[in-house]
């Protein structure tokens, strides 16, 4: 697009129809059961982007080493104008850029995904493993000093590819632990972690002292 602004297009032909997906070079996929509001932080300035909705399907979105997905999930692209301002502005170096994700619950849980400079993205793409995994600790922004902050840990999968010399980044928000019941009997799973959710319509939960019990 000129002035170091880059977009990517993916063309898919289905029968007589042609679908063209247009996106920026960083995309965020939500594989969890929670909706997350997404903002971009450059230096000390926050720019709201939108909501990356929860994956409603019971199937789990998985990224392979080639970047293919087994099932379609919710995705939000980071606006090209914000990325250009962060990585190509004369006043900024791209060293202090992050994505802030928040879940609109009673305690407003917030986490931050630190984004590396462009050179680091290129190194990841050309390394032996172009997929990196790390964790982000999300905590509640409580104003009560005596209250214990609510915490939740998300697993982040970062997949980087080089397309025509430019990095193309996919960030996947994933649950830290997924429990699947493949047995022929129902089970009860008790946990003290409040940010635990069921997928599918078969599951039920009971609120008990010290946590919740999920019926799988």
Secondary structure, 3 states (H helix, E strand, C coil): CCCCCCCEEEEEEECCEEEEEEECCEEEEECCCCCEEEEEEECCEEEEEEEECCCCCCCCCCECCCCCECCCCEEEECCHHHHHHHHHCCCCCCCCEEEEEEECCCCCEEEEEEECCHHHHHHHHHCCCCEEEEEEEEEECCCCCCCCCCEEEEEEEEEEEEECCEEEEEEEEEECCCCCCCCCCCCEEEECCCCCCCCCCCCEEEEECCEEEEEC
